[in-house]
Amino acid sequence: MLARMPRDLIQQAGGNPMDDPYYFGEYLDVPPITMNIGKVTRMLKMKLTPFETGLKETYRWYTRNHRPRTAGFEFDDKLLAMVKTVTPAGV
């Protein structure tokens, strides 16, 4: 089931992709990431970490600091109930 819901409504309900209550859905309004780093390196005068290195370091941090999600979808059910009251019928 696909239910589109504005990010501000998710945050207003207390949803968070990184902490309890977890929101398992995807944020569809995030723009694509580009690899054009010329302006960043020029303006900040710094050398950026290569993507592969940063990804490994992020994964290492995540595995050390992440608390697994507990089973249950109560928050997701709450969001779906909210969207039903906000979305007009037949949309």
Secondary structure, 3 states (H helix, E strand, C coil): CCCCCCHHHHHHCCCECCCCCECCCCCCCCCCCCCCCHHHHHHHCCCCCCHHHHHHHHHHHHHHHCCCCCCCCHHHHHHHHHHHHHCCCCC
